[in-house]
Amino acid sequence: MKGKFICHPVFSGLRPLNVFHKENDKSKVYQHPEELRNQPILFRQKATFDVIGKAMFSITADDYYKLYINGRFVAQGPAPGYPWHYYYNEIDVTGYLHDGENTFAVHTYYQGLINRVWVSGDLRCGMCMSLMMNGRTVFESDESFRCTVHRGYTECGKFGYDTAYAECYDSRAPETYFYLPDFDDSGWSDAAVRRYTDYRFVKQQTALLDIYEINPEVTVHKGRTVYVDFGREAVGYLCASVRGERDSVVYLRFGEELKDDGTVRSEMRCNCNYNEEWVLSGGTDELMQYDYKAFRYAEIALPEKAELLSVTMKVRHYPFRMKATYNGVAGRLSDVIKLCVDTVKYGTQEGFVDCPTREKGSYLGDISIAGRAQATVTGDFSLIKKAITDFCMSSEICSGLMSCSSCSLMQEIADYSLQFAGQVIWVYKSEPDMEFLRATEPFVTGVYRYFLKYADNSGLLSGVNEKWNLVDWPENLRDGYSFPLTKPVGPGKHNVINAFWYGFLRDTDEIYRVLGKEETGMAEKVRDSFFESFFCEKENLFCDCVKNDVDKRHYSVHSNVLPLLFGLTDGKPEAVEKIVKLISAKKLSSMGVYMAYFALAALIKAGRRDVAEQLAADDNCWRLMLKQGATATFEAWGKDQKWNCSLFHPWATAPAVVFADNNIIY
């Protein structure tokens, strides 16, 4: 990555803040200047080329950039990354250049909040770029670039858990058309070279997002308010053209659903209040929102004498090409599969965001479902490999891995870390790649060594208190799981974390065998101890936690799904049949959409695809989402099952994985 890392002069001499720590470490003192948050910073420069050859453009920015060449939008990025593994994009821009003078404009953004979106709030801010033509560097970032803050973007609130600022876009700002070649930037300052940089730049191996516009399916005018319905929920930005009086304000509301009176529910269930503003200049103005959101409906409240000339939605998602087939699926399950596939298409961004509304975070647990779904549906394993690499990089903070990667919010979930080896071996089995396996193995070993400190003489884990023990989410869908899941968890052994521990050991040993390494030697011991501690021969079921009084044992569906999936019931046909009956009786609606993936996978591995299909088509699961108007999968089975339920949650796409033809289930 060539070029100097340049920034606004205000940021040039600031030392980075250390935002990384263990989640439960409350000793960190964090102070960030409030005036340096929410900074949309522009860079411009011109360059003259006599003859245009093959032109490859490399660019990165912290937190994010949007690139324009000669007035045309080119691309945006990069994918979020840690400073020690920070991505840059390489783009073929030959078609954007011409002989003579060319104008490069970059709209960067530094958010400054601690959240799951980016590694932000650390005072690292700036941009780096270079242009190679016919293999020779002909242009790169330096102090000669012009630089300023875009005054057209101010805030009018925040979304989610400090996930994003609600934008007030001001078309009166002098910088409105900063990207055009004839824009006058003479009043801007020179860019500064950032004094303190600690990046290790890595070429982003995944593709740039597809970005395109769609028209509303329905547009309704009621007085001064225009209501638009884009026909489905998607991720992106509202685009509109309005002509009106100077200083007048357009009020924008977005939502996933409508209220009873037909207005847009902008105070959404997922804890986002999608109310934004747009100040007009007095001419014909174009709305240019910067940060993305997920929505289906928009409400545009026009001021007096204003006219809406056009409205579209600019959709963004990872490139999607359907490869999977579902020949064994018919009837009621077909609509479920389509819902899941659509969610994969529209929900996948630069990573597997858990929801593109409330959090926008890439969770390790999401790889198990959303990651597998995207790779299965498209046959493209590059994004899931990148996601796994991102979590490998989180080992700099904790060898047991963070639960959310490439962000500044510290969160740890033990259940997710223990799925890591299974994710790695699944990718390898699906697309054998020894280089990938060798690169990730040391981090699998790091997780193994991390959890060993919680293993007692039996080999089972007890009192894993540094990380959250999830089991399932939301809490009301744990089927009465009897172990107290306080945060941090108290002393004692419970089933689900030890079932994941066994699965992790089994998968780690398989990785070691493929690489010719000595196995851990722990799996068989943990298997025996698991049976001794949790299995009831009389019931042929596994209980939730170790108890001396057998009569008080509780047999939740969660405590039996994982033993069935991981082969702990091999050689015990009576237990297999009893667990299948338990899952069939309690149905998927007794658990969350997260655990439903493991349940369906377990049934298919047990040779009971018929039961899996019947349960997946149940009226209280994905079909309940469809009945409630879903165009993307929900965070829970129904809108009212979780107090802050996201209505766009790709971790609920299990059927796209388990029912695909010739795929690997787990």
N, C-alpha and C positions, 0 to 999 in steps of 0.2 A: 504494500500500500504506500504509494508515493504521495508527495505533497505535504505541506505543513499543516498541522492541526490548528486551525484558526478559530477565533471566537470574537464575540463582542468585547471591546476593551474593558468593560466592567468585570468580566469573568477572567481576564487574562492572568491575574496574579493570585487568584484564590486557590488555596490548597483543597484537595478533595476531602470531603467528610467521610468517615468510615461508618457506613450504615449497616455493616454486616456483623451479626452476632448470633449466639444461640437464642432461640425464641424466649426461653425462660430467664435469660440474663437481663435483669432489670437495672444493671449498674450503668448502662450506656447513657450518656448525657448527649442529647441531640439538639443542636441549635442551628437553625437555618434562617437567613434573612428573609423576611416575608416579602420584601419588595423584589426579590430575585426569583420568585415563583411565577409560573405561567408566562414564560417569556417566548413569544414568537419572533425569532430573529432572522433577518433576511441578509443574504449575500448576493452580490452581483459582480460580474466581470465580463469583459469582452476579449475575444481573441480572433486574430486574422489568420486564415489558412489559404494558401495559394491553390492547392489541389487537395481534394478530399479523398482519402484512402480509407481502408478498413479502420474504423474508429471504435476503440473500446474504452469505456468510461468507468472508472472506479470511484466509488463515493461511499462515505459513511457520515453519520452525525449522531450526536448524543443530545436529546433522546431520539429524535426522529427527523426525517427530511422529506420534502417534496421537491422534485427536480423539474425545472423548465429549461428548454433550449430553444432559442429563437421564438419565444412566445408560446411554445407548445409544451403541454404537460408530458413528461417522459415516464417517471416512475416515482415510487415512494418506498421508504424503508429506513434503516435495515430492520431485520428481526431483532427483538430484544436480546441482549447478551451481557455477560459480566465483563468488567474491564479487562480481566485476564483472558477473555475469550470473546472479543468484541467483533461483531460481523461488519463486513463491508460488502457492497453489491458491485458486481461487474456487469456492465450493460453495453450492448452493441448500439451505439448511437449514430451509426453512419447515416441513416436515413433522416436524421434530424439536423444535420450540418449542411452547409453550402459553401461554395468558394467565396472568399472575402471575409467580412466581419461577421462573427457569431456571438450571440449573447447567452451567457449562462446565468441563471437565477436559481437560488436555492432558498426555500422557505423551511427553516429549521424550527424545532420546538423543544424547549426545556420546560418540563412541567414543575419539577421541584417538590412533588408530593411523595410520601411514603405509601406505596401501594403494590398491587400484584402485577401492574402493567409493564413497567420498565424498572431498570436500576436508575432511579431518579432521586432527587432530594440530596444528592451527594456533591453538588456544585461542579460536577463534570459537565461541561457544556461546550459545544463547538461543532466544527465540520472539517472534513478532509476530503480532497478529491484530486484526481489526475486524469489526463486524457492521453491515451496512446494511439498513434496513428501509424499503421504499417509497422508495428512493433517498436516504435520510438516514442518516448514521452515528449509531447509537444505543448502541454499546458497543465499547470497544477496550482493548487491553492497556496497563497502566500499573503503577505501584508498588503499587497496592492489591491486586494479585493475590497469592494465597498460594502459597508455593513450598517444596519440600523435595526431598531425594534419596530415591528409592524404595529402601529397604533390602532389598527382596525379590529384588534381582538382583545376584548376585555371580558371579565367574568360576570355572570349573574347567578351564581350558585355553584354547587358541586353535585356530582352524581355518585350514587353507590357509596362505597367505603373509601372516600377520597379518590375514587377511580378516575374522574375527569372533571374538568371545569365546564359548567354550562356556558356556552359562548354567547356573547353579545357582539355581533358583527356590525361594524360601522363602515358603510360605503363612502362616508365622507373622508375617510383617512387618506392622507397624501400617498400612502404606499399601496393603495388599492390595486393598481395595475403594474406592480413592481416587476412582473415577469415579461412585460412587453419590451421588444428591442429598443424602442424610442423613448422609454421611460427615462426621466431625468433624475439621476442619483447623485448629482453634484453636491447636494446638501448632506449626504451621508458621510460617516466617518470611515477612516481606514480600519480594516480588520486588524486584530492583534493576534500574535502567536500565543497559544496557551503555554504558560510557563511550566505548569506541573501536569504532565501527562504520564499515565502509567498503563496505557492500553497495549494489549497484544492483539493485533488485528488478524482476523481469520476470514478468508473468503467464504461468503455464505453460499453453501452448495445447493440450497433449495431455490425454487423459482420465485420470481417476483409475482405479486398478486395480479390476478385478472381484475380489471376495473372497467366498468361499462355502465351505460345509463339505461334505465327502464322507464316506461311511461306508466302512469296510474291506470288501474283497471276501472276505477270509478272516481269521478270528480263531481262534487256537489257544491253548489253555491247557495249559501243562506245569508242574505244580507251582505255584510262586509266580510264574512268568514267563508273560506273555501276549505272543504273537507276532501282529502284524497286518500284513496285506498289502493296500495300497490299490489293487492291480491295475495300477498304472502309476506311473512316477516323475513327480512334480509338485513345484512350489515352494510352500512355505508353512510352516505351523506345526502341531505336534501339539496337539490339544485332548483333554483327558481329565478325568474326574471320579473322585476316589478318596476313600474314607472309611477312615481309619486312625488309629493312635495318634500323639499329639503327639511331635515330634522324630524320628520314623522317616523313613527316606529311601527314595524310589523312584529306581531307577537306569534311565536312558533311553538306549537305543542306537538309532541310525538308520543306514540304509544304502541303497545302490542295488542290492545283490544279497545273496544268502544264502551262507553257508558250506556245506560238504558235509554238516555235521551238522544243517542247518536253522536254525542261529542266524544273527543278523544280522551281516553284515560291516561293523562300524562303523569299523574302520580301513580306510578306503576307498582304492581305487587312486589317487584324485586328490589324495592328500596331505592329506585331512581325516580327523580322528579324531572321529567324531560320538558322543561319550559325554557325557551331561549328567545332572544330578541335580535332584531335587525333594524339598524338605523339607515334611512334612505338619504341619498345625496341631492335629490332634486332632478336627476336625469333618469335614464334607464339603467337600473342596477342589477348586478348578478350576485346572488348569494354564494359565498365561498366559505363553507364550513370546513374547519381543519380536522378536528378529531372525530372519529367514527362512533356510531351508536347502532343498536339494532332496533328496528321498528317496522311496523306495517302501515300504520296510519299517521297522517300528518294533518294538523289543523293550522291554517294560515289566516290570522286575523289581520285584515288590512285596515290601514287608517283611511280617513275620509279622502276622497279624490285620488286614491291609489288604485292601480290596475295590475292584476296578475297577468303577465304575458305568457308565461310558460312555467311548468313545474315537472320535474323528473326526479328520480332517485339514482344516484351514482352508487352502484353496488360494488362491493369488494369481497373477494374470497380467494383462497388458494386455487390454482388451476385445477379444473375438475374434468376428468375423462372417465366415464363409466366403463369398468372392465368386468366386474363381478356379475354372475348370473344366479338366478334363484329359481331354477326349474322345478324344484320340489314344492314350491310355495304356491298356494292358490287360495281363492275364496277370501275369507275375512283377514287372513294374514297378509295378503297382497298390499292392502292399504297401509298396514303397519310398516312393511318393508319400505314402501315409497316414502312414508314420513321420515323414517330413519335415514334413507339415502339423501333426501332433500336436506336434512339437517347437516349431514356430512358435507354436502356441497356448499351450502350457504354459510355454515358455521365455522369452517376451517379457515383460519387466517394465516399469519406468519408462523403460528404454532397452534396447538390444540387448546384454545381458550375454553375455560369451563363454562362461561357464559359471556357473550359479547355485550352485556349490559352492566350488571352490577359490579363485576370484579375484573373481567378480561384477563384472568390469570391462567397460566399454564401449569396445571397440577400434575404431579407424578402419577396419581391415580387415574387421571384422564387418559394417559397413554394406554392403560389396560383396556379401555373401552373405546373412547373417541379415537385414539391413535390406531388401535387395531381396526376399527371400523373404516377409517379413511384409507388405510393401506389395503384393506380387503376390497373395498368398493372400487378403488382406482387402480390397484396393482402397482402403485408407486410407493416405494418404501423409503424414499429420500427424506420425507418430513418426519417420519417416526424415528429414523436414525438420528436426525438432527435433534429431536426432542430428547432422546436418550442421552446424547452427547451433552446437551444443556444441563441435564441433571448430574451427569458426571462432573461438570464444572462446579456444581454447588457443593461438592466435597471439600472445596477450599474453606467453606464455613463449617461444615460438619461431615465427617466421613460417613455418617449414616444417612446422608443426603437430606436436603430440604424438601418440603412437600410442594413448594411452588418455586419454579426456577426463573432465573434471569430477571429478578425483581428486587426491590428494596424492602419489601415486607417480609419479615422473618416468620415462617410458620413451619411446623414439623408434625408429620403424621406417621406413626410407626407402621400402620397397615400398608401405607403406600410404599415406604422404603422396602418392605419385605416382598413386594411384588416386582421389584426391579430385576432380579435374576430371571424371573419368568418372562418379563418383557423382552429381555435381551435374547434369550434362547428362542422365543417365539419368532422374533425377527430373523434370527439366523436360520431357523428351520424353514421359514417362508421364502427367504432369499439368501441362500448360503453365501456368506461373505466373511472369510477368515480374518481379513484386515479389521473389519468392524468388531468381530468377536475379540480379537487380541487387544484392541484399543480399549474396549469396555471392561474386560476382565479385571484389571486392577481395581476398578471402582466397585465391582461386585464383591471382590475380596474385602474392600474397605467396609462395605455394609456388613459383611459377615463378621469381621473383627469387632465392629461397633456393637453388634447385638450380643456377641459372646459374653460381654460383661454383665448381661442380665440373665444368662443361663445358669441355673443351679446344677447340682450334681446329677440330676435326672436328665439334664440337657434342655429342659423346658425353660421358657422365658417367664420371669416373675417381676412384677413391679416396674414395668418399662415406663418410667415417669418423666423422662426428658422429652418424650414425644407424645402427642395425642394418640390415644387408642380409639379409633373411630367406630369400628364394627360396621355401622351403616348410618345413613343420613337421609332424611332427618331423624331425630331421636325417637319420634313417635312411630317409626316403622322398623323397630328392632325386635318385634315379636316377643316382648317381655324379657329380653336378655337379662339374666339375673346378676351379672357381675357389675358392681358400681363403677361406671366409666366417668369418674371425676377427672378434672383437668388441673394438675396432672393426676394420672391414675394412681390409686393407692397400692399397697402391697397385695400380693396374691397372684395366682395363675388363672388365666381364663382361656377359653377355647379358641376364639377366632384368631387372636394374635399368635397362638402357638400352632394353629393350623397353617397360617401364612408362613410361620417360621419353618415348619416342616417342608412346605412347598418351596420356600426359598432354598433350603439346603438341598433338596432333590434337584432343583434346577441349576444350582451352583455346581453340584457334582457333575451334572451333564455337560456344563460348559467346560469344566476342568477335563473331563474325558475327551471331549472334542479337541482340546488344545494339548492333550498329552500330559496334563498335570495330575499330581496326586490329589485324590478326592479328600473332602473334609473329614470323612469318617463319622460324621455326626447324625446323618439322616436316619439310620436304622435305630440308633439309640433313642432319638426323639420320637420316632414312630412307636416304639414299645412303650415309652413313658406316656405318650399321648393316650394310647389305649388304656393303660393302667389308671390314668387320672380322669379321663372323660367318658369312657365307653361303659355302657350298662348292658351286660349280656342278656339280662331279663328283657329289657326293652328293645334291644338291638338298635339303640340310638346313642348319640353323643350328647352329653349335657354341657351347660354353659361354663361352669367353673367347678373347681375341686371342692367337694363338701363331704364331711364325714357322714352326715345323715342322708342316706340314699333316698328316703321318702320325700325329701325336700328338693331333690334335683329337678332342674327345669330344662326341658329339651326344646330349645328354640330352633326354628328352621335354619337360622344363621349358623348354628353350631353343627349342622349336619350337611349343609351344602358343600362346604370346603373339604371336609374329609372325603366326600364322594368325588369331588373334582380332582383332588390330588392323589387318588388311588389308595387312601388309607383303608378303604373298605374292600380292597382286592382280597379274594379268597374268602369273603364273607357274604355270600349271596343273600342270606336272610337280612343282613344289615342294608344291603343295596336296595332290596325290595321295600324294606320298611322306610328308608329315607325317601325313596321315590313316592311312596304313599303319603308321607308327611308333607312333602313339597306340593303334591297334587291336592291334598286336603286344605292346606293353608293358602295355597295359591301365591302368585307373585305379589299380589296386593298386600300380603303380610310383611313385605320387605320393601326397601327403597329401590329406585331404578338402578342404583349402583350395584347392590347385591344381586339383582335380577340377572345381570350378566353372568355371574358365577353360577347361579342356579340353572340357567338355560344351558350353559356350557357343560355343567356336571351331568345334566340329564342326557345330553347328546353323547357324551363320553361313556355313559352307562348304557347306551344303546336304546334310549327311550326318546327318540326324536318326536314320536307321536305325542308324548306327554308335553314336551317342550313347545310344540306347535299349538297344542290346545291351550296351554297356559298363556302363551304370548298373544293369542287372539281373544283372551278373556275380556269381557266388557269393562272390567275395572282396572285395566292396565293401559296399554297404548291406545286401545279403542276409546277409552275414556278421554284421553287427550284429544283424539279426533272429534269426539262428540262435543267437546268444549271449544272447538274451533282451531285446534292446533295446526300450524303449517310447519312447525319445528317441534322437536321433543321437549317436554317440560322437565323441570328439576325433580318433580314428584309426579305421582300418577294423576292427581287432579290439582286444580288451581288453589284449592283451599287446604291442601294437606301440609303446607309449609307456610309460615307466616310471611316469609319474604321470597316466595316461589318465583324463580326465573322461568319464563315461558319460552326460553331458547337455551337449551342445555344439552350439548352434544354428548355428555356422558350417559345419556339415556338411549343410545343407539345400538344396544346389544344385538337385536335381531339382524342388523346389517352384517354382523360378524358371523353369528352362530348358524344362520340359515343359508349362507352363501355356498354355492357348489364348490366342492374340492378345496375347501379352505382348512386352515389349522385352527381348531377351536381354542386351545390353550397350550 
